[in-house]
Amino acid sequence: MKNIDEIWKKRVVEYNTELRKYLRYMFNDHLLFVLIFALGGGAFTYNQWVATLDGSFPAPLIMAVILGLILTWSPVYTFLREADAVFLLPLESRMKSFFQKGIWTSFISQSYILLLVLAAMMPMYVKVTGQEFQSFFLLLALLLGLKVWNLYVRWYTLKNQEREAHLVDYVIRFALNAVFLYMVLSDASMVLAAVVAIILLGYLFYFKLSVKEKSLKWDVLISLEEQRMLLFYRMANMFTDVPKLKGKVHRRRWLDGLLNTIKYQQKQTFTFLYARSLLRTSEYFGLYIRLSLIAMVILFFSDTLWLGIAIGLLFMYLTGFQLIPMYKRFDYKIWVSLYPAAQGIKKQSFQKVVLWSLIVQAILFSIALLVSGQWAGSALMLAAGLLFSFVFSFSYLIQRLKKFDS
């Protein structure tokens, strides 16, 4: 048992060390400034929107759905590794405390998300329902209890190998979470809420008994843990190089037309290389598309001109900032050093690729405003976006690249 506890402590220390190593790059001064600006603008807009709500607004339903989704998403942190399927398998009968600690570590980590989301939704809930802010603590206690229930049910279902069983469990747990929360938030009959609570307990004990004789599915647990860490590494890779991340490359023939616009010349060598990397690697192209689509949706529904332009520029900054690590992507590839191209061409080519990426994004954002009927906003967004693209590429980006080369 002592050896198992030592393994747990070592895994937790290594995990926290890994988090701190990348979080200091992710939450740097530039990002904190952007986050403070975004949160301030978002809070101001949110408060103005809340002030317009009345009792007909379905706040309890919206809260039940959003909180239900967060509760249903309850991954269990096991900190397992690929070799554990061989070396720890003989100790499975002695690892109950190991996985119990994993469940409660998951609970503590995920409780912060519930706390923040509930705190953000409370002004809306109080304004619509007329409840007092003191109900926050009762609702938080209820959510924490539901989080424990979700984590234990999730753990029991992980003893099933079939993916279909996991999918069905997600659907059932979301339905139970959302229905129970809606009854509580909308002051529905306490009898009905009690019935749903009994169903929750029955669901938990059913899975506990049904998998009592089943062994752990080590391949499933290890695969889920690897996917969880891969998600974190992908986020960290937006800010710095992550050696452990292995990105996927996709052919994407439908984008060959863009690459064909680059002339076949020696001075365009790195331009072609960086453009191909942006369009074909999953981490950069996926990042670019996600940020562009999210911003376009927000801009489409935005009805405040200055806020819409600020949001557009914010997302352009995030895109450009997170493309910067691509500059060092090929530094350790020996064949790149064989290119018959001057060293200065590399930096100029990267600036050109980033510039055109931001220009295309500015055009997309202006189209989103144009479709929503904001003609003036569309023109201003395009002008501001083009100006930002040049300032970012020929001022801010140069300073960042100097740090890379130093």
ZAFI-464091 format. One record per residue (C-alpha): residue number from 1; residue in three letters; x, y, z. Coordinates in Angstrom, 1 decimal, always signed. Each point is the difference from the previous one (the first is absolute). Example, Ala and Ser with C-alpha at 12.3 -4.5 7.8 and 13.67 -1.06 7.14 Angstrom:
% ZAFI-464091
   nr  rest       u       v       w
    1   ALA   +12.3    -4.5    +7.8
    2   SER    +1.4    +3.4    -0.7
This chain:
% ZAFI-464091
   nr  rest       u       v       w
    1   MET    +0.0    +0.0    +0.0
    2   LYS    +2.9    +2.3    +0.8
    3   ASN    +1.4    -0.4    -3.5
    4   ILE    -3.4    +0.8    -1.5
    5   ASP    -0.2    +3.3    +2.0
    6   GLU    +3.5    +0.9    -1.1
    7   ILE    -1.0    -0.5    -3.6
    8   TRP    -3.0    +2.2    +0.4
    9   LYS    +2.0    +2.8    +1.7
   10   LYS    +2.7    -0.2    -2.7
   11   ARG    -2.6    +0.1    -2.8
   12   VAL    -1.8    +3.1    +1.5
   13   VAL    +3.3    +1.8    +0.5
   14   GLU    +1.1    -0.7    -3.6
   15   TYR    -3.5    +1.1    -1.3
   16   ASN    +0.1    +3.3    +1.9
   17   THR    +3.5    +0.6    -1.2
   18   GLU    -1.1    -0.5    -3.6
   19   LEU    -2.9    +2.3    +0.5
   20   ARG    +2.0    +2.8    +1.5
   21   LYS    +2.7    -0.3    -2.7
   22   TYR    -2.5    +0.8    -2.8
   23   LEU    -2.4    +2.2    +2.0
   24   ARG    +2.7    +2.7    +0.5
   25   TYR    +0.2    +0.3    -3.8
   26   MET    -3.8    -0.1    -0.5
   27   PHE    -0.8    +2.7    +2.6
   28   ASN    +2.7    +2.5    -0.9
   29   ASP    -0.3    +3.7    +0.3
   30   HIS    -1.5    +0.5    -3.5
   31   LEU    -2.7    -2.6    +0.4
   32   LEU    -0.9    +1.3    +3.5
   33   PHE    -0.4    +3.4    -1.4
   34   VAL    -2.3    -1.3    -2.8
   35   LEU    -2.0    -2.1    +2.5
   36   ILE    -0.5    +2.9    +2.4
   37   PHE    -1.2    +2.1    -3.0
   38   ALA    -2.3    -2.7    -1.2
   39   LEU    -1.4    -0.8    +3.4
   40   GLY    -0.6    +3.7    +0.7
   41   GLY    -1.8    +0.5    -3.3
   42   GLY    -1.9    -3.2    +0.4
   43   ALA    -1.1    +0.8    +3.6
   44   PHE    -1.2    +3.5    -1.1
   45   THR    -2.0    -1.4    -2.9
   46   TYR    -1.4    -2.8    +2.1
   47   ASN    -1.2    +2.4    +2.8
   48   GLN    -1.7    +2.1    -2.6
   49   TRP    -1.7    -3.0    -1.5
   50   VAL    -1.1    -1.3    +3.4
   51   ALA    -1.6    +3.3    +0.8
   52   THR    -2.4    -0.5    -3.0
   53   LEU    -1.3    -3.4    +1.1
   54   ASP    -3.4    -0.6    +1.6
   55   GLY    -1.8    -3.0    +1.5
   56   SER    -0.8    -1.5    -3.4
   57   PHE    +3.6    -0.7    -0.8
   58   PRO    +0.8    -3.8    +0.4
   59   ALA    +3.0    +0.4    +2.3
   60   PRO    -0.6    -3.2    +2.0
   61   LEU    -0.1    -2.0    -3.2
   62   ILE    +3.2    +1.5    -1.4
   63   MET    +1.8    -0.5    +3.3
   64   ALA    -1.2    -3.6    +0.2
   65   VAL    +1.3    -0.8    -3.5
   66   ILE    +3.4    +1.7    +0.4
   67   LEU    +0.6    -1.3    +3.5
   68   GLY    -1.3    -3.4    -0.9
   69   LEU    +2.6    -0.2    -2.9
   70   ILE    +2.8    +1.0    +2.4
   71   LEU    -1.1    -2.5    +2.6
   72   THR    -0.3    -2.8    -2.6
   73   TRP    +3.5    +0.8    -1.2
   74   SER    +1.8    -1.7    +2.9
   75   PRO    +3.3    -1.6    -1.1
   76   VAL    +1.8    -2.0    +2.7
   77   TYR    +3.6    +0.9    +0.3
   78   THR    +1.9    -3.3    +0.4
   79   PHE    +3.6    +1.2    -1.0
   80   LEU    +0.5    -3.4    -1.6
   81   ARG    +2.7    -0.6    -2.7
   82   GLU    +0.3    -2.5    -2.7
   83   ALA    +2.5    -2.2    +1.9
   84   ASP    -2.4    -0.3    +3.0
   85   ALA    -2.0    -2.6    -2.0
   86   VAL    +3.0    -2.3    +0.5
   87   PHE    +1.6    +1.0    +3.3
   88   LEU    -3.0    +1.0    +2.1
   89   LEU    -2.5    -2.6    -1.3
   90   PRO    +1.1    -2.6    +2.6
   91   LEU    -0.7    +2.6    +2.7
   92   GLU    -3.5    +0.8    -1.1
   93   SER    -1.6    -1.5    +3.1
   94   ARG    +2.1    +2.3    +2.2
   95   MET    -0.7    +3.2    -2.0
   96   LYS    -3.4    +1.0    +1.4
   97   SER    +1.4    +2.9    +2.0
   98   PHE    +2.0    +1.1    -3.1
   99   PHE    -3.1    +0.5    -2.1
  100   GLN    -2.1    +1.4    +2.9
  101   LYS    +2.6    +2.8    +0.3
  102   GLY    -0.3    +0.5    -3.8
  103   ILE    -3.8    +0.5    +0.4
  104   TRP    +0.4    +2.5    +2.7
  105   THR    +2.8    +1.8    -1.8
  106   SER    -2.3    +0.3    -3.0
  107   PHE    -2.7    +1.3    +2.3
  108   ILE    +2.1    +2.8    +1.4
  109   SER    +1.3    +1.0    -3.4
  110   GLN    -3.4    +0.1    -1.7
  111   SER    -1.7    +1.7    +2.9
  112   TYR    +1.7    +3.3    -0.9
  113   ILE    -1.8    +0.0    -3.4
  114   LEU    -3.4    -0.5    +1.6
  115   LEU    +0.8    +2.8    +2.5
  116   LEU    +0.9    +2.4    -2.8
  117   VAL    -2.9    -0.9    -2.3
  118   LEU    -2.6    +0.2    +2.8
  119   ALA    +1.4    +3.3    +1.2
  120   ALA    -0.3    +1.4    -3.5
  121   MET    -3.6    -1.2    -0.4
  122   MET    -1.2    +1.2    +3.4
  123   PRO    -0.8    +3.7    -1.1
  124   MET    -2.2    -1.4    -2.8
  125   TYR    -1.7    -2.5    +2.4
  126   VAL    -0.6    +2.6    +2.7
  127   LYS    -1.4    +2.6    -2.5
  128   VAL    -2.4    -2.4    -1.6
  129   THR    -1.2    -2.0    +3.0
  130   GLY    +0.2    +2.6    +2.8
  131   GLN    +2.1    -2.3    +2.2
  132   GLU    +2.6    +1.2    +2.4
  133   PHE    +3.7    -0.3    -0.7
  134   GLN    +0.3    -2.1    +3.2
  135   SER    -1.5    -2.9    -2.0
  136   PHE    +3.4    -0.2    -1.8
  137   PHE    +1.5    -2.0    +2.9
  138   LEU    -2.9    -2.5    +0.0
  139   LEU    +0.2    -0.4    -3.8
  140   LEU    +3.8    -0.4    +0.2
  141   ALA    -0.4    -2.7    +2.6
  142   LEU    -2.5    -1.8    -2.2
  143   LEU    +2.2    +0.2    -3.0
  144   LEU    +3.0    -1.4    +1.9
  145   GLY    -2.1    -2.9    +1.2
  146   LEU    -1.1    -0.7    -3.6
  147   LYS    +3.7    +0.2    -1.1
  148   VAL    +0.9    -2.7    +2.4
  149   TRP    -2.9    -2.1    -1.3
  150   ASN    +1.1    +0.5    -3.6
  151   LEU    +3.6    -0.9    +0.7
  152   TYR    -0.9    -3.2    +1.8
  153   VAL    -2.5    -1.1    -2.7
  154   ARG    +2.6    +0.9    -2.7
  155   TRP    +2.6    -2.1    +1.8
  156   TYR    -2.3    -3.1    +0.2
  157   THR    -0.9    +0.3    -3.7
  158   LEU    +3.7    +0.0    -0.9
  159   LYS    +0.0    -3.7    +0.9
  160   ASN    -2.0    -0.5    -3.2
  161   GLN    +2.0    -0.4    -3.1
  162   GLU    -2.8    +0.9    -2.4
  163   ARG    +0.0    +3.6    -1.3
  164   GLU    -3.8    -0.2    -0.4
  165   ALA    -0.4    -0.5    +3.7
  166   HIS    +2.1    +3.1    +0.7
  167   LEU    -2.1    +2.0    -2.5
  168   VAL    -3.3    -1.1    +1.5
  169   ASP    +1.3    +0.8    +3.4
  170   TYR    +0.8    +3.6    -1.1
  171   VAL    -3.5    +0.5    -1.4
  172   ILE    -1.7    -1.4    +3.1
  173   ARG    +2.1    +1.9    +2.5
  174   PHE    -0.5    +3.3    -1.9
  175   ALA    -3.7    -0.6    +0.0
  176   LEU    -0.1    -0.7    +3.7
  177   ASN    +2.3    +2.9    +0.8
  178   ALA    -1.9    +2.5    -2.1
  179   VAL    -3.5    -1.1    +1.2
  180   PHE    +1.0    +0.0    +3.7
  181   LEU    +1.6    +3.4    -0.3
  182   TYR    -2.9    +1.5    -1.9
  183   MET    -2.4    -1.2    +2.7
  184   VAL    +2.1    +1.6    +2.7
  185   LEU    +0.6    +3.2    -1.8
  186   SER    -3.6    +0.5    -1.1
  187   ASP    -1.4    -0.8    +3.5
  188   ALA    -1.9    -3.0    -1.4
  189   SER    -1.8    -2.5    +2.2
  190   MET    +2.4    -1.4    +2.8
  191   VAL    -1.7    -3.4    -0.5
  192   LEU    +1.1    -0.2    -3.6
  193   ALA    +3.5    +1.2    +0.9
  194   ALA    +0.2    -2.7    +2.7
  195   VAL    -1.1    -2.6    -2.6
  196   VAL    +2.8    +1.1    -2.3
  197   ALA    +2.5    -0.1    +2.9
  198   ILE    -1.0    -3.6    +0.8
  199   ILE    +0.5    -0.9    -3.7
  200   LEU    +3.4    +1.6    +0.2
  201   LEU    +0.9    -2.2    +3.0
  202   GLY    -1.5    -3.1    -1.6
  203   TYR    +2.1    +0.6    -3.2
  204   LEU    +3.2    +0.3    +2.0
  205   PHE    -0.6    -3.2    +2.0
  206   TYR    -1.1    -1.9    -3.1
  207   PHE    +3.3    +0.7    -1.7
  208   LYS    +1.9    -0.7    +3.2
  209   LEU    -1.5    -3.5    +0.3
  210   SER    +0.1    -0.8    -3.7
  211   VAL    +3.7    +0.5    -0.3
  212   LYS    +0.9    -1.4    +3.4
  213   GLU    +1.6    -3.1    -1.5
  214   LYS    +1.5    +1.7    -3.0
  215   SER    +3.7    +0.8    -0.2
  216   LEU    +1.5    +3.3    -1.1
  217   LYS    +0.3    +0.7    -3.7
  218   TRP    +3.6    +1.2    +0.0
  219   ASP    +0.1    +0.8    -3.7
  220   VAL    -3.1    +2.2    +0.3
  221   LEU    +1.3    +1.9    +3.1
  222   ILE    +3.5    +0.5    -1.6
  223   SER    -1.6    +1.2    -3.3
  224   LEU    -2.2    +2.5    +1.8
  225   GLU    +2.9    +1.3    +2.1
  226   GLU    +2.1    +0.5    -3.1
  227   GLN    -2.9    +1.8    -1.8
  228   ARG    -0.4    +2.3    +3.0
  229   MET    +3.7    +0.9    +0.0
  230   LEU    +0.0    +0.4    -3.8
  231   LEU    -2.8    +2.6    +0.3
  232   PHE    +2.1    +2.0    +2.6
  233   TYR    +3.1    -0.3    -2.2
  234   ARG    -2.0    +1.3    -3.0
  235   MET    -1.0    +3.1    +2.0
  236   ALA    +3.5    +0.5    +1.2
  237   ASN    +1.3    -0.3    -3.5
  238   MET    -1.9    +3.2    -0.9
  239   PHE    +2.6    +1.9    +2.1
  240   THR    +3.2    -2.0    +0.0
  241   ASP    +1.6    -3.1    -1.6
  242   VAL    -1.1    -3.3    +1.5
  243   PRO    +2.3    -2.8    -0.8
  244   LYS    -2.4    -2.7    +1.2
  245   LEU    -2.7    +1.2    -2.4
  246   LYS    -0.1    -1.9    -3.3
  247   GLY    -2.2    +2.0    -2.4
  248   LYS    -1.8    -1.7    -2.9
  249   VAL    +0.5    +1.1    -3.6
  250   HIS    -2.9    -0.1    -2.5
  251   ARG    +0.2    +0.2    -3.8
  252   ARG    -2.8    +2.5    -0.5
  253   ARG    +0.0    +0.1    -3.8
  254   TRP    -2.8    +2.5    +0.0
  255   LEU    +2.5    +2.6    +1.3
  256   ASP    +2.6    -0.6    -2.7
  257   GLY    -1.3    +3.0    -1.9
  258   LEU    +1.3    +2.3    +2.8
  259   LEU    +3.5    -1.6    -0.1
  260   ASN    +0.1    +0.3    -3.8
  261   THR    -0.2    +3.8    +0.3
  262   ILE    +3.6    -0.1    +1.5
  263   LYS    +2.4    +0.4    -2.9
  264   TYR    +2.6    -2.6    -0.6
  265   GLN    +3.1    +2.0    +1.0
  266   GLN    +2.9    -0.4    +2.3
  267   LYS    -0.9    +2.9    +2.2
  268   GLN    -3.5    -1.6    +0.5
  269   THR    +1.4    -3.2    +1.5
  270   PHE    -0.9    +0.8    +3.6
  271   THR    -3.2    +1.7    -1.0
  272   PHE    -1.2    -3.3    -1.6
  273   LEU    +1.3    -2.0    +3.0
  274   TYR    -1.8    +2.1    +2.6
  275   ALA    -3.2    +0.3    -2.1
  276   ARG    -0.1    -3.8    -0.5
  277   SER    +0.5    -0.5    +3.8
  278   LEU    -2.8    +2.4    +0.8
  279   LEU    -2.4    -1.6    -2.4
  280   ARG    +0.8    -3.7    +0.6
  281   THR    +0.9    -0.5    +3.7
  282   SER    -2.9    -0.6    +2.3
  283   GLU    +1.2    +2.1    +2.9
  284   TYR    +0.4    +3.3    -2.0
  285   PHE    -2.7    -0.4    -2.6
  286   GLY    -2.5    -1.3    +2.6
  287   LEU    +0.9    +2.9    +2.3
  288   TYR    -0.4    +2.6    -2.8
  289   ILE    -3.4    -1.4    -1.0
  290   ARG    -1.3    -0.3    +3.5
  291   LEU    +0.9    +3.5    +1.0
  292   SER    -1.4    +1.4    -3.2
  293   LEU    -3.3    -1.7    +0.3
  294   ILE    -0.5    +0.9    +3.6
  295   ALA    +0.8    +3.6    -0.7
  296   MET    -2.4    +0.1    -3.0
  297   VAL    -2.8    -1.4    +2.0
  298   ILE    +0.5    +2.5    +2.8
  299   LEU    +0.3    +2.9    -2.5
  300   PHE    -3.2    -1.1    -1.8
  301   PHE    -2.0    +0.3    +3.2
  302   SER    +1.7    +3.1    +1.3
  303   ASP    -2.0    +3.2    -0.2
  304   THR    +2.6    +2.3    +1.6
  305   LEU    +2.4    +1.4    -2.7
  306   TRP    +3.0    +0.8    +2.1
  307   LEU    -0.3    -3.2    +2.0
  308   GLY    -0.3    -2.1    -3.2
  309   ILE    +3.2    +1.6    -1.5
  310   ALA    +1.8    -0.5    +3.3
  311   ILE    -1.0    -3.7    +0.0
  312   GLY    +1.2    -0.4    -3.6
  313   LEU    +3.4    +1.6    +0.8
  314   LEU    +0.3    -2.1    +3.1
  315   PHE    -0.5    -3.3    -1.9
  316   MET    +2.4    +1.2    -2.7
  317   TYR    +2.6    +0.6    +2.8
  318   LEU    -0.6    -3.4    +1.4
  319   THR    +0.4    -1.6    -3.4
  320   GLY    +3.2    +1.8    -0.9
  321   PHE    +1.4    -0.6    +3.5
  322   GLN    -0.6    -3.7    -0.2
  323   LEU    +1.4    -0.3    -3.4
  324   ILE    +3.4    +1.3    +1.2
  325   PRO    +1.3    -3.5    +1.2
  326   MET    -0.2    -1.2    -3.7
  327   TYR    +3.1    +2.2    -0.7
  328   LYS    +2.2    -2.6    +1.9
  329   ARG    -1.8    -3.0    -1.4
  330   PHE    +2.7    -1.1    -2.4
  331   ASP    +3.1    +1.1    +1.9
  332   TYR    +1.0    -3.6    +0.9
  333   LYS    -0.6    -1.3    -3.6
  334   ILE    +3.4    -0.5    -1.7
  335   TRP    -1.4    +0.3    -3.5
  336   VAL    -1.2    +3.6    +0.7
  337   SER    +3.6    +1.1    +0.6
  338   LEU    +0.8    -1.3    -3.5
  339   TYR    -2.4    +2.4    -1.7
  340   PRO    +1.9    +2.4    -2.3
  341   ALA    -1.7    +3.0    +1.6
  342   ALA    +1.4    +2.9    +2.1
  343   GLN    -0.8    +0.0    +3.7
  344   GLY    -1.8    +3.3    -0.2
  345   ILE    -2.5    -1.5    -2.5
  346   LYS    -1.3    -2.3    +2.8
  347   LYS    -1.2    +2.8    +2.2
  348   GLN    -1.4    +2.1    -2.9
  349   SER    -1.9    -3.1    -1.2
  350   PHE    -1.5    -0.7    +3.4
  351   GLN    -1.1    +3.6    +0.3
  352   LYS    -1.7    -0.2    -3.4
  353   VAL    -1.9    -3.2    +0.9
  354   VAL    -1.2    +1.5    +3.3
  355   LEU    -0.9    +3.2    -1.7
  356   TRP    -2.2    -1.7    -2.6
  357   SER    -1.5    -2.3    +2.6
  358   LEU    -1.2    +3.1    +2.0
  359   ILE    -1.1    +1.8    -3.1
  360   VAL    -2.2    -2.9    -1.0
  361   GLN    -1.4    -0.1    +3.5
  362   ALA    -0.8    +3.7    -0.1
  363   ILE    -1.9    -0.5    -3.2
  364   LEU    -2.0    -2.9    +1.5
  365   PHE    -0.8    +2.1    +3.1
  366   SER    -1.2    +2.8    -2.2
  367   ILE    -2.2    -2.4    -2.0
  368   ALA    -1.6    -1.2    +3.3
  369   LEU    -1.0    +3.5    +0.9
  370   LEU    -1.1    +0.7    -3.6
  371   VAL    -2.3    -3.1    +0.1
  372   SER    -1.5    +1.2    +3.3
  373   GLY    -1.0    +3.3    -1.7
  374   GLN    +2.7    +2.2    +1.5
  375   TRP    +1.4    +1.8    -3.1
  376   ALA    +1.9    +2.6    +1.9
  377   GLY    +1.3    -2.5    +2.5
  378   SER    +1.2    -2.2    -2.8
  379   ALA    +2.0    +2.7    -1.6
  380   LEU    +1.5    +1.1    +3.3
  381   MET    +0.9    -3.6    +0.9
  382   LEU    +1.7    -0.4    -3.3
  383   ALA    +2.0    +3.2    +0.3
  384   ALA    +0.9    -0.7    +3.7
  385   GLY    +0.9    -3.6    -0.8
  386   LEU    +2.3    +0.9    -2.9
  387   LEU    +1.7    +2.6    +2.1
  388   PHE    +0.4    -2.5    +2.8
  389   SER    +1.4    -2.6    -2.3
  390   PHE    +2.8    +2.3    -1.2
  391   VAL    +0.8    +1.3    +3.5
  392   PHE    +0.1    -3.5    +1.4
  393   SER    +2.1    -1.5    -2.8
  394   PHE    +2.6    +2.8    -0.4
  395   SER    +0.2    +1.2    +3.6
  396   TYR    -1.1    -2.4    +2.7
  397   LEU    +1.0    -3.1    -1.9
  398   ILE    +3.5    +1.3    -0.7
  399   GLN    +0.6    +0.5    +3.8
  400   ARG    -1.2    -3.5    +0.8
  401   LEU    +2.2    -1.6    -2.7
  402   LYS    +3.0    +1.8    +1.3
  403   LYS    -0.5    -1.8    +3.3
  404   PHE    -0.1    -3.3    -1.9
  405   ASP    +3.2    +0.7    -1.8
  406   SER    +1.9    +1.3    +3.0
